[in-house]
Amino acid sequence: MLLKDYWLIVLEKKNYLFRNYRHGRSASVFFPGCNFPSLFPKNTKNMIALLQKTAGIGTVFDCCGKPIAELGMEKEEKLIIDLMKKSFHRLGIKEIITACPNCYFYLKSRLSIHTVSIYEKLSQLSLGRPLKAEIIHLFVPCPDRDSQVLLDQLQPFLQGNIKKIEGVQCCGFGGCATRKEPELSMEVTKTIRQQALPRLYTYCASCTGKLLRDGCRNVFHLLPEIMNVEETIPLHGVQSLFNRVAFRFY
């Protein structure tokens, strides 16, 4: 793997350009990650305000470091985690609440502080509404496919017959596949496009954006559905980049 092929990712993620800890001085903080704020800025702001008002929960914007780890940059990966640990300790953070499945599993195994998903926290705070449908077609993100820990935490919010998408290895976004092997990356979602489902749900922002960009229609992220906050996501990288930049100064 030639790192020069991924210089934009390295430039942004190696020392995350849009890191923002100014609202992180709290024992518990919301950790939206990179892609959820990129695609769902309205929902991100709504969640920040709701968690602060309901439970005094702060927010930090940072990259978990997984994109750098996937590039085999072990030294840089360790530096990212070490800096995060120091920042959390300095601010007195004891718990992070993740919106991203990748962040959840990646950080849970690397940090000593309590790591919970946004769905677990919403249940604890009695926030959100259940999604009601006769059939709920669900695309399970890669990190949760084996343990399905997050899917279990989502059960209180899913009132219907859950039908998981089978025969599709992944959305094709991870491992920088969209940049290095774009044709193969798009091929993996062909099966979903052909099914032409009336509504398809997932709980990963990266999956949501990738499926929509690949031509899959009526794809929805569960968190906005649960919070009843409608939002049209940007399908082009420039707007999503601007959204990340904006949260650097939020």
PyRosetta script that sets phi, psi and omega in degrees:
from pyrosetta import init, pose_from_sequence

init()
pose = pose_from_sequence("MLLKDYWLIVLEKKNYLFRNYRHGRSASVFFPGCNFPSLFPKNTKNMIALLQKTAGIGTVFDCCGKPIAELGMEKEEKLIIDLMKKSFHRLGIKEIITACPNCYFYLKSRLSIHTVSIYEKLSQLSLGRPLKAEIIHLFVPCPDRDSQVLLDQLQPFLQGNIKKIEGVQCCGFGGCATRKEPELSMEVTKTIRQQALPRLYTYCASCTGKLLRDGCRNVFHLLPEIMNVEETIPLHGVQSLFNRVAFRFY")
pose.set_psi(1, 126.9)
pose.set_omega(1, 178.8)
pose.set_phi(2, -96.0)
pose.set_psi(2, 117.4)
pose.set_omega(2, -176.9)
pose.set_phi(3, -64.0)
pose.set_psi(3, -22.6)
pose.set_omega(3, 179.3)
pose.set_phi(4, -64.1)
pose.set_psi(4, -22.6)
pose.set_omega(4, 177.9)
pose.set_phi(5, -72.7)
pose.set_psi(5, -14.8)
pose.set_omega(5, -175.8)
pose.set_phi(6, -124.0)
pose.set_psi(6, 29.8)
pose.set_omega(6, -172.4)
pose.set_phi(7, -61.8)
pose.set_psi(7, -32.3)
pose.set_omega(7, 179.1)
pose.set_phi(8, -66.1)
pose.set_psi(8, -42.3)
pose.set_omega(8, 178.2)
pose.set_phi(9, -63.5)
pose.set_psi(9, -46.0)
pose.set_omega(9, -179.8)
pose.set_phi(10, -62.0)
pose.set_psi(10, -42.4)
pose.set_omega(10, -179.7)
pose.set_phi(11, -58.8)
pose.set_psi(11, -43.9)
pose.set_omega(11, -177.3)
pose.set_phi(12, -78.2)
pose.set_psi(12, -41.9)
pose.set_omega(12, -168.4)
pose.set_phi(13, -93.6)
pose.set_psi(13, -25.7)
pose.set_omega(13, -174.9)
pose.set_phi(14, -56.2)
pose.set_psi(14, -47.8)
pose.set_omega(14, 171.7)
pose.set_phi(15, -131.8)
pose.set_psi(15, 87.5)
pose.set_omega(15, -163.1)
pose.set_phi(16, -43.7)
pose.set_psi(16, 118.7)
pose.set_omega(16, -173.4)
pose.set_phi(17, -66.4)
pose.set_psi(17, -25.0)
pose.set_omega(17, -173.0)
pose.set_phi(18, -111.7)
pose.set_psi(18, 26.8)
pose.set_omega(18, 177.7)
pose.set_phi(19, -62.3)
pose.set_psi(19, 137.5)
pose.set_omega(19, -178.3)
pose.set_phi(20, -150.9)
pose.set_psi(20, 109.7)
pose.set_omega(20, -179.0)
pose.set_phi(21, -113.2)
pose.set_psi(21, 13.2)
pose.set_omega(21, -172.4)
pose.set_phi(22, -65.7)
pose.set_psi(22, -22.7)
pose.set_omega(22, 178.8)
pose.set_phi(23, -109.4)
pose.set_psi(23, 27.0)
pose.set_omega(23, -175.0)
pose.set_phi(24, -101.1)
pose.set_psi(24, 8.0)
pose.set_omega(24, -177.9)
pose.set_phi(25, -83.0)
pose.set_psi(25, 75.5)
pose.set_omega(25, -177.9)
pose.set_phi(26, -156.1)
pose.set_psi(26, 152.1)
pose.set_omega(26, -179.4)
pose.set_phi(27, -65.3)
pose.set_psi(27, -31.7)
pose.set_omega(27, 179.4)
pose.set_phi(28, -123.6)
pose.set_psi(28, 133.2)
pose.set_omega(28, -179.2)
pose.set_phi(29, -133.6)
pose.set_psi(29, 147.8)
pose.set_omega(29, 172.9)
pose.set_phi(30, -81.4)
pose.set_psi(30, 131.5)
pose.set_omega(30, -179.1)
pose.set_phi(31, -120.3)
pose.set_psi(31, 87.8)
pose.set_omega(31, -174.9)
pose.set_phi(32, -66.9)
pose.set_psi(32, -23.0)
pose.set_omega(32, -175.3)
pose.set_phi(33, 82.6)
pose.set_psi(33, -158.7)
pose.set_omega(33, -176.9)
pose.set_phi(34, -96.0)
pose.set_psi(34, -52.2)
pose.set_omega(34, -168.4)
pose.set_phi(35, -79.7)
pose.set_psi(35, -29.9)
pose.set_omega(35, 178.5)
pose.set_phi(36, -64.3)
pose.set_psi(36, -48.4)
pose.set_omega(36, 175.8)
pose.set_phi(37, -63.6)
pose.set_psi(37, -29.7)
pose.set_omega(37, 179.3)
pose.set_phi(38, -64.2)
pose.set_psi(38, -42.6)
pose.set_omega(38, -174.2)
pose.set_phi(39, -98.8)
pose.set_psi(39, -23.9)
pose.set_omega(39, -176.1)
pose.set_phi(40, -130.0)
pose.set_psi(40, 61.9)
pose.set_omega(40, -179.0)
pose.set_phi(41, -63.2)
pose.set_psi(41, -37.5)
pose.set_omega(41, 179.4)
pose.set_phi(42, -63.7)
pose.set_psi(42, -45.2)
pose.set_omega(42, 179.0)
pose.set_phi(43, -67.4)
pose.set_psi(43, -35.2)
pose.set_omega(43, 178.0)
pose.set_phi(44, -62.3)
pose.set_psi(44, -47.1)
pose.set_omega(44, 179.6)
pose.set_phi(45, -64.0)
pose.set_psi(45, -39.8)
pose.set_omega(45, 178.4)
pose.set_phi(46, -62.0)
pose.set_psi(46, -43.6)
pose.set_omega(46, -178.6)
pose.set_phi(47, -67.8)
pose.set_psi(47, -40.2)
pose.set_omega(47, 178.0)
pose.set_phi(48, -57.7)
pose.set_psi(48, -48.8)
pose.set_omega(48, -177.9)
pose.set_phi(49, -65.9)
pose.set_psi(49, -41.4)
pose.set_omega(49, -177.5)
pose.set_phi(50, -66.6)
pose.set_psi(50, -45.0)
pose.set_omega(50, -179.5)
pose.set_phi(51, -66.7)
pose.set_psi(51, -37.3)
pose.set_omega(51, 178.0)
pose.set_phi(52, -65.7)
pose.set_psi(52, -46.2)
pose.set_omega(52, -177.9)
pose.set_phi(53, -67.7)
pose.set_psi(53, -39.7)
pose.set_omega(53, -174.2)
pose.set_phi(54, -79.1)
pose.set_psi(54, -40.7)
pose.set_omega(54, -171.8)
pose.set_phi(55, -137.9)
pose.set_psi(55, 11.5)
pose.set_omega(55, 179.0)
pose.set_phi(56, 65.5)
pose.set_psi(56, 29.0)
pose.set_omega(56, -177.3)
pose.set_phi(57, -85.0)
pose.set_psi(57, 132.3)
pose.set_omega(57, 178.8)
pose.set_phi(58, -87.2)
pose.set_psi(58, -170.8)
pose.set_omega(58, -178.6)
pose.set_phi(59, -144.2)
pose.set_psi(59, 140.3)
pose.set_omega(59, 171.2)
pose.set_phi(60, -130.5)
pose.set_psi(60, 140.3)
pose.set_omega(60, 176.4)
pose.set_phi(61, -107.7)
pose.set_psi(61, 119.6)
pose.set_omega(61, 179.6)
pose.set_phi(62, -160.0)
pose.set_psi(62, 164.5)
pose.set_omega(62, 174.0)
pose.set_phi(63, -97.8)
pose.set_psi(63, 134.9)
pose.set_omega(63, -176.9)
pose.set_phi(64, -67.1)
pose.set_psi(64, -22.3)
pose.set_omega(64, 179.6)
pose.set_phi(65, 102.9)
pose.set_psi(65, -5.9)
pose.set_omega(65, -177.8)
pose.set_phi(66, -62.2)
pose.set_psi(66, -40.3)
pose.set_omega(66, 178.0)
pose.set_phi(67, -57.6)
pose.set_psi(67, -36.7)
pose.set_omega(67, 177.7)
pose.set_phi(68, -71.2)
pose.set_psi(68, -39.2)
pose.set_omega(68, 178.2)
pose.set_phi(69, -62.5)
pose.set_psi(69, -38.0)
pose.set_omega(69, -179.5)
pose.set_phi(70, -67.1)
pose.set_psi(70, -20.2)
pose.set_omega(70, 177.1)
pose.set_phi(71, -89.0)
pose.set_psi(71, 2.1)
pose.set_omega(71, 177.5)
pose.set_phi(72, 77.6)
pose.set_psi(72, 16.8)
pose.set_omega(72, -178.6)
pose.set_phi(73, -88.6)
pose.set_psi(73, 76.1)
pose.set_omega(73, -171.5)
pose.set_phi(74, -63.4)
pose.set_psi(74, -41.5)
pose.set_omega(74, -179.8)
pose.set_phi(75, -62.7)
pose.set_psi(75, -46.8)
pose.set_omega(75, -179.4)
pose.set_phi(76, -67.0)
pose.set_psi(76, -37.0)
pose.set_omega(76, 177.8)
pose.set_phi(77, -58.8)
pose.set_psi(77, -45.3)
pose.set_omega(77, 180.0)
pose.set_phi(78, -65.4)
pose.set_psi(78, -39.4)
pose.set_omega(78, 179.4)
pose.set_phi(79, -62.5)
pose.set_psi(79, -39.0)
pose.set_omega(79, 179.3)
pose.set_phi(80, -61.9)
pose.set_psi(80, -47.7)
pose.set_omega(80, -179.2)
pose.set_phi(81, -65.9)
pose.set_psi(81, -41.5)
pose.set_omega(81, 179.7)
pose.set_phi(82, -62.2)
pose.set_psi(82, -42.7)
pose.set_omega(82, 178.9)
pose.set_phi(83, -64.9)
pose.set_psi(83, -39.6)
pose.set_omega(83, 179.3)
pose.set_phi(84, -63.6)
pose.set_psi(84, -43.6)
pose.set_omega(84, 178.6)
pose.set_phi(85, -60.2)
pose.set_psi(85, -43.3)
pose.set_omega(85, 179.8)
pose.set_phi(86, -64.6)
pose.set_psi(86, -41.3)
pose.set_omega(86, 179.9)
pose.set_phi(87, -65.5)
pose.set_psi(87, -43.0)
pose.set_omega(87, 178.9)
pose.set_phi(88, -63.1)
pose.set_psi(88, -42.4)
pose.set_omega(88, 180.0)
pose.set_phi(89, -64.9)
pose.set_psi(89, -43.1)
pose.set_omega(89, -179.1)
pose.set_phi(90, -61.4)
pose.set_psi(90, -36.6)
pose.set_omega(90, -176.9)
pose.set_phi(91, -91.5)
pose.set_psi(91, -4.8)
pose.set_omega(91, -179.9)
pose.set_phi(92, 75.9)
pose.set_psi(92, 26.2)
pose.set_omega(92, -179.2)
pose.set_phi(93, -78.3)
pose.set_psi(93, 126.5)
pose.set_omega(93, -179.2)
pose.set_phi(94, -112.4)
pose.set_psi(94, -13.7)
pose.set_omega(94, -176.4)
pose.set_phi(95, -148.2)
pose.set_psi(95, 136.9)
pose.set_omega(95, 171.7)
pose.set_phi(96, -118.0)
pose.set_psi(96, 144.5)
pose.set_omega(96, -178.8)
pose.set_phi(97, -116.2)
pose.set_psi(97, 110.7)
pose.set_omega(97, -173.0)
pose.set_phi(98, -94.3)
pose.set_psi(98, 144.0)
pose.set_omega(98, 174.5)
pose.set_phi(99, -98.0)
pose.set_psi(99, -15.5)
pose.set_omega(99, -172.5)
pose.set_phi(100, -110.7)
pose.set_psi(100, 130.0)
pose.set_omega(100, 177.1)
pose.set_phi(101, -58.3)
pose.set_psi(101, -38.7)
pose.set_omega(101, 179.0)
pose.set_phi(102, -62.9)
pose.set_psi(102, -46.3)
pose.set_omega(102, 178.0)
pose.set_phi(103, -60.3)
pose.set_psi(103, -43.3)
pose.set_omega(103, -176.8)
pose.set_phi(104, -57.6)
pose.set_psi(104, -55.3)
pose.set_omega(104, -176.0)
pose.set_phi(105, -73.5)
pose.set_psi(105, -36.1)
pose.set_omega(105, -178.6)
pose.set_phi(106, -67.1)
pose.set_psi(106, -46.3)
pose.set_omega(106, -176.8)
pose.set_phi(107, -79.1)
pose.set_psi(107, -31.6)
pose.set_omega(107, -178.1)
pose.set_phi(108, -59.1)
pose.set_psi(108, -33.3)
pose.set_omega(108, -178.4)
pose.set_phi(109, -89.6)
pose.set_psi(109, -2.5)
pose.set_omega(109, -175.4)
pose.set_phi(110, -121.3)
pose.set_psi(110, -15.4)
pose.set_omega(110, -179.5)
pose.set_phi(111, -111.5)
pose.set_psi(111, 147.5)
pose.set_omega(111, 179.0)
pose.set_phi(112, -86.7)
pose.set_psi(112, -15.4)
pose.set_omega(112, -179.6)
pose.set_phi(113, -79.5)
pose.set_psi(113, 163.4)
pose.set_omega(113, -177.1)
pose.set_phi(114, -67.7)
pose.set_psi(114, 127.9)
pose.set_omega(114, 179.1)
pose.set_phi(115, -119.7)
pose.set_psi(115, 120.9)
pose.set_omega(115, 179.9)
pose.set_phi(116, -128.2)
pose.set_psi(116, 159.2)
pose.set_omega(116, 176.6)
pose.set_phi(117, -87.0)
pose.set_psi(117, 160.6)
pose.set_omega(117, 178.2)
pose.set_phi(118, -62.7)
pose.set_psi(118, -29.8)
pose.set_omega(118, -178.6)
pose.set_phi(119, -71.5)
pose.set_psi(119, -38.5)
pose.set_omega(119, 175.6)
pose.set_phi(120, -64.0)
pose.set_psi(120, -42.0)
pose.set_omega(120, -179.3)
pose.set_phi(121, -68.1)
pose.set_psi(121, -40.0)
pose.set_omega(121, 177.8)
pose.set_phi(122, -61.0)
pose.set_psi(122, -39.8)
pose.set_omega(122, 177.5)
pose.set_phi(123, -63.8)
pose.set_psi(123, -43.0)
pose.set_omega(123, 179.5)
pose.set_phi(124, -61.4)
pose.set_psi(124, -36.6)
pose.set_omega(124, -176.4)
pose.set_phi(125, -93.8)
pose.set_psi(125, 1.6)
pose.set_omega(125, -178.5)
pose.set_phi(126, 56.0)
pose.set_psi(126, 46.5)
pose.set_omega(126, 178.4)
pose.set_phi(127, -112.9)
pose.set_psi(127, 154.9)
pose.set_omega(127, 177.3)
pose.set_phi(128, 93.1)
pose.set_psi(128, 162.3)
pose.set_omega(128, -179.5)
pose.set_phi(129, -121.2)
pose.set_psi(129, 151.2)
pose.set_omega(129, 178.7)
pose.set_phi(130, -75.4)
pose.set_psi(130, 147.3)
pose.set_omega(130, 173.0)
pose.set_phi(131, -86.1)
pose.set_psi(131, 121.8)
pose.set_omega(131, -177.0)
pose.set_phi(132, -112.2)
pose.set_psi(132, 122.5)
pose.set_omega(132, 178.2)
pose.set_phi(133, -159.9)
pose.set_psi(133, 149.4)
pose.set_omega(133, 179.2)
pose.set_phi(134, -61.6)
pose.set_psi(134, -45.6)
pose.set_omega(134, 176.9)
pose.set_phi(135, -128.0)
pose.set_psi(135, 130.2)
pose.set_omega(135, 177.2)
pose.set_phi(136, -113.1)
pose.set_psi(136, 102.6)
pose.set_omega(136, 177.5)
pose.set_phi(137, -77.7)
pose.set_psi(137, 123.2)
pose.set_omega(137, -171.0)
pose.set_phi(138, -127.3)
pose.set_psi(138, 128.7)
pose.set_omega(138, 174.2)
pose.set_phi(139, -99.8)
pose.set_psi(139, 111.5)
pose.set_omega(139, -177.9)
pose.set_phi(140, -83.0)
pose.set_psi(140, 122.7)
pose.set_omega(140, -179.9)
pose.set_phi(141, -63.4)
pose.set_psi(141, 152.0)
pose.set_omega(141, -176.3)
pose.set_phi(142, -50.5)
pose.set_psi(142, -48.9)
pose.set_omega(142, -174.7)
pose.set_phi(143, -60.3)
pose.set_psi(143, -24.3)
pose.set_omega(143, -174.3)
pose.set_phi(144, -101.7)
pose.set_psi(144, 3.6)
pose.set_omega(144, -172.5)
pose.set_phi(145, -69.5)
pose.set_psi(145, -34.3)
pose.set_omega(145, -178.5)
pose.set_phi(146, -80.7)
pose.set_psi(146, -56.8)
pose.set_omega(146, -175.7)
pose.set_phi(147, -82.2)
pose.set_psi(147, -32.5)
pose.set_omega(147, -176.1)
pose.set_phi(148, 53.3)
pose.set_psi(148, 34.1)
pose.set_omega(148, 177.5)
pose.set_phi(149, -61.4)
pose.set_psi(149, -46.3)
pose.set_omega(149, -178.6)
pose.set_phi(150, -68.6)
pose.set_psi(150, -37.0)
pose.set_omega(150, 177.7)
pose.set_phi(151, -62.5)
pose.set_psi(151, -39.1)
pose.set_omega(151, 176.5)
pose.set_phi(152, -62.9)
pose.set_psi(152, -39.7)
pose.set_omega(152, 179.6)
pose.set_phi(153, -69.7)
pose.set_psi(153, -22.2)
pose.set_omega(153, 179.2)
pose.set_phi(154, -82.6)
pose.set_psi(154, -14.8)
pose.set_omega(154, -173.8)
pose.set_phi(155, -52.9)
pose.set_psi(155, -40.7)
pose.set_omega(155, 179.3)
pose.set_phi(156, -62.1)
pose.set_psi(156, -19.0)
pose.set_omega(156, -177.5)
pose.set_phi(157, -100.1)
pose.set_psi(157, -0.3)
pose.set_omega(157, -176.8)
pose.set_phi(158, -117.8)
pose.set_psi(158, 102.9)
pose.set_omega(158, 179.9)
pose.set_phi(159, -108.9)
pose.set_psi(159, 92.0)
pose.set_omega(159, -178.1)
pose.set_phi(160, 168.1)
pose.set_psi(160, 176.2)
pose.set_omega(160, 178.4)
pose.set_phi(161, -80.9)
pose.set_psi(161, 108.5)
pose.set_omega(161, -177.1)
pose.set_phi(162, -81.0)
pose.set_psi(162, 123.2)
pose.set_omega(162, 176.0)
pose.set_phi(163, -117.8)
pose.set_psi(163, 106.5)
pose.set_omega(163, -179.0)
pose.set_phi(164, -76.7)
pose.set_psi(164, 140.6)
pose.set_omega(164, 177.6)
pose.set_phi(165, -68.3)
pose.set_psi(165, 125.2)
pose.set_omega(165, -179.4)
pose.set_phi(166, -111.6)
pose.set_psi(166, 159.7)
pose.set_omega(166, 174.5)
pose.set_phi(167, 79.1)
pose.set_psi(167, 9.3)
pose.set_omega(167, 177.5)
pose.set_phi(168, -120.9)
pose.set_psi(168, 118.9)
pose.set_omega(168, -173.7)
pose.set_phi(169, -63.8)
pose.set_psi(169, -45.4)
pose.set_omega(169, -179.9)
pose.set_phi(170, -166.6)
pose.set_psi(170, -177.7)
pose.set_omega(170, 178.6)
pose.set_phi(171, -82.3)
pose.set_psi(171, -15.8)
pose.set_omega(171, 178.5)
pose.set_phi(172, 90.0)
pose.set_psi(172, 8.5)
pose.set_omega(172, -178.3)
pose.set_phi(173, -89.0)
pose.set_psi(173, -36.4)
pose.set_omega(173, -173.6)
pose.set_phi(174, -66.6)
pose.set_psi(174, 161.9)
pose.set_omega(174, 178.6)
pose.set_phi(175, 66.6)
pose.set_psi(175, 20.1)
pose.set_omega(175, 179.5)
pose.set_phi(176, 62.4)
pose.set_psi(176, 25.1)
pose.set_omega(176, -176.1)
pose.set_phi(177, -64.2)
pose.set_psi(177, -32.5)
pose.set_omega(177, -178.1)
pose.set_phi(178, -63.9)
pose.set_psi(178, -25.3)
pose.set_omega(178, -179.6)
pose.set_phi(179, -90.4)
pose.set_psi(179, -41.1)
pose.set_omega(179, -173.2)
pose.set_phi(180, -86.5)
pose.set_psi(180, -40.2)
pose.set_omega(180, -177.8)
pose.set_phi(181, -132.8)
pose.set_psi(181, 68.1)
pose.set_omega(181, -174.1)
pose.set_phi(182, -60.7)
pose.set_psi(182, -37.8)
pose.set_omega(182, -179.1)
pose.set_phi(183, -66.9)
pose.set_psi(183, -44.2)
pose.set_omega(183, 177.7)
pose.set_phi(184, -65.7)
pose.set_psi(184, -38.8)
pose.set_omega(184, 179.8)
pose.set_phi(185, -60.9)
pose.set_psi(185, -39.1)
pose.set_omega(185, 180.0)
pose.set_phi(186, -77.3)
pose.set_psi(186, -28.9)
pose.set_omega(186, -178.3)
pose.set_phi(187, -64.2)
pose.set_psi(187, -32.6)
pose.set_omega(187, -175.6)
pose.set_phi(188, -67.0)
pose.set_psi(188, -20.5)
pose.set_omega(188, 179.5)
pose.set_phi(189, -97.9)
pose.set_psi(189, 4.6)
pose.set_omega(189, -178.2)
pose.set_phi(190, -58.4)
pose.set_psi(190, -42.0)
pose.set_omega(190, -179.3)
pose.set_phi(191, -59.1)
pose.set_psi(191, -40.1)
pose.set_omega(191, -180.0)
pose.set_phi(192, -68.9)
pose.set_psi(192, -42.1)
pose.set_omega(192, 178.4)
pose.set_phi(193, -59.1)
pose.set_psi(193, -41.0)
pose.set_omega(193, -177.1)
pose.set_phi(194, -68.6)
pose.set_psi(194, -27.1)
pose.set_omega(194, 179.9)
pose.set_phi(195, -71.8)
pose.set_psi(195, -27.0)
pose.set_omega(195, 178.7)
pose.set_phi(196, 48.2)
pose.set_psi(196, 54.9)
pose.set_omega(196, -178.4)
pose.set_phi(197, -68.0)
pose.set_psi(197, 145.5)
pose.set_omega(197, -180.0)
pose.set_phi(198, -63.3)
pose.set_psi(198, -36.6)
pose.set_omega(198, 175.7)
pose.set_phi(199, -151.5)
pose.set_psi(199, 135.5)
pose.set_omega(199, 177.8)
pose.set_phi(200, -127.7)
pose.set_psi(200, 132.1)
pose.set_omega(200, -177.6)
pose.set_phi(201, -114.8)
pose.set_psi(201, 149.4)
pose.set_omega(201, 170.7)
pose.set_phi(202, -146.8)
pose.set_psi(202, 174.8)
pose.set_omega(202, 179.3)
pose.set_phi(203, -130.3)
pose.set_psi(203, 36.9)
pose.set_omega(203, 176.6)
pose.set_phi(204, -135.9)
pose.set_psi(204, 125.3)
pose.set_omega(204, -179.5)
pose.set_phi(205, -64.1)
pose.set_psi(205, -38.6)
pose.set_omega(205, 179.3)
pose.set_phi(206, -62.0)
pose.set_psi(206, -43.8)
pose.set_omega(206, 177.9)
pose.set_phi(207, -63.2)
pose.set_psi(207, -43.7)
pose.set_omega(207, -179.1)
pose.set_phi(208, -58.5)
pose.set_psi(208, -51.0)
pose.set_omega(208, -179.5)
pose.set_phi(209, -63.8)
pose.set_psi(209, -42.8)
pose.set_omega(209, -178.5)
pose.set_phi(210, -64.2)
pose.set_psi(210, -45.1)
pose.set_omega(210, -179.5)
pose.set_phi(211, -63.0)
pose.set_psi(211, -42.3)
pose.set_omega(211, 179.0)
pose.set_phi(212, -67.0)
pose.set_psi(212, -41.7)
pose.set_omega(212, 178.6)
pose.set_phi(213, -65.2)
pose.set_psi(213, -28.9)
pose.set_omega(213, 179.4)
pose.set_phi(214, -82.1)
pose.set_psi(214, 1.3)
pose.set_omega(214, 176.1)
pose.set_phi(215, 99.1)
pose.set_psi(215, 3.8)
pose.set_omega(215, 174.6)
pose.set_phi(216, -74.5)
pose.set_psi(216, 134.4)
pose.set_omega(216, -176.3)
pose.set_phi(217, -104.5)
pose.set_psi(217, 158.5)
pose.set_omega(217, 176.0)
pose.set_phi(218, 56.5)
pose.set_psi(218, 48.9)
pose.set_omega(218, 177.3)
pose.set_phi(219, -102.0)
pose.set_psi(219, 130.7)
pose.set_omega(219, -174.6)
pose.set_phi(220, -131.8)
pose.set_psi(220, 139.2)
pose.set_omega(220, 172.9)
pose.set_phi(221, -82.7)
pose.set_psi(221, 136.1)
pose.set_omega(221, -174.6)
pose.set_phi(222, -67.9)
pose.set_psi(222, -32.2)
pose.set_omega(222, -175.9)
pose.set_phi(223, -62.5)
pose.set_psi(223, -47.9)
pose.set_omega(223, 175.1)
pose.set_phi(224, -61.2)
pose.set_psi(224, -33.6)
pose.set_omega(224, 177.9)
pose.set_phi(225, -65.9)
pose.set_psi(225, -43.9)
pose.set_omega(225, -179.7)
pose.set_phi(226, -64.8)
pose.set_psi(226, -36.8)
pose.set_omega(226, -178.1)
pose.set_phi(227, -89.5)
pose.set_psi(227, -5.1)
pose.set_omega(227, 178.1)
pose.set_phi(228, 58.6)
pose.set_psi(228, 45.8)
pose.set_omega(228, 177.8)
pose.set_phi(229, -122.1)
pose.set_psi(229, 103.3)
pose.set_omega(229, -178.3)
pose.set_phi(230, -74.1)
pose.set_psi(230, 142.8)
pose.set_omega(230, -179.5)
pose.set_phi(231, -159.1)
pose.set_psi(231, 133.6)
pose.set_omega(231, 174.5)
pose.set_phi(232, -91.8)
pose.set_psi(232, 123.1)
pose.set_omega(232, -174.5)
pose.set_phi(233, -88.9)
pose.set_psi(233, 149.1)
pose.set_omega(233, 177.9)
pose.set_phi(234, -75.6)
pose.set_psi(234, 133.3)
pose.set_omega(234, -179.8)
pose.set_phi(235, -97.4)
pose.set_psi(235, -3.7)
pose.set_omega(235, -179.6)
pose.set_phi(236, -112.0)
pose.set_psi(236, 142.0)
pose.set_omega(236, -172.5)
pose.set_phi(237, -61.7)
pose.set_psi(237, -29.2)
pose.set_omega(237, -176.1)
pose.set_phi(238, -63.4)
pose.set_psi(238, -47.2)
pose.set_omega(238, -178.7)
pose.set_phi(239, -66.6)
pose.set_psi(239, -40.3)
pose.set_omega(239, 179.1)
pose.set_phi(240, -64.5)
pose.set_psi(240, -34.8)
pose.set_omega(240, 175.8)
pose.set_phi(241, -64.9)
pose.set_psi(241, -45.0)
pose.set_omega(241, 178.0)
pose.set_phi(242, -58.7)
pose.set_psi(242, -37.6)
pose.set_omega(242, 179.0)
pose.set_phi(243, -63.4)
pose.set_psi(243, -41.4)
pose.set_omega(243, 178.0)
pose.set_phi(244, -65.0)
pose.set_psi(244, -42.0)
pose.set_omega(244, 178.5)
pose.set_phi(245, -59.3)
pose.set_psi(245, -43.0)
pose.set_omega(245, -177.2)
pose.set_phi(246, -60.4)
pose.set_psi(246, -37.9)
pose.set_omega(246, -178.8)
pose.set_phi(247, -74.6)
pose.set_psi(247, -14.4)
pose.set_omega(247, 173.5)
pose.set_phi(248, -62.7)
pose.set_psi(248, -28.1)
pose.set_omega(248, -176.7)
pose.set_phi(249, -113.5)
pose.set_psi(249, 14.4)
pose.set_omega(249, -175.2)
pose.set_phi(250, -75.0)
pose.dump_pdb("model.pdb")
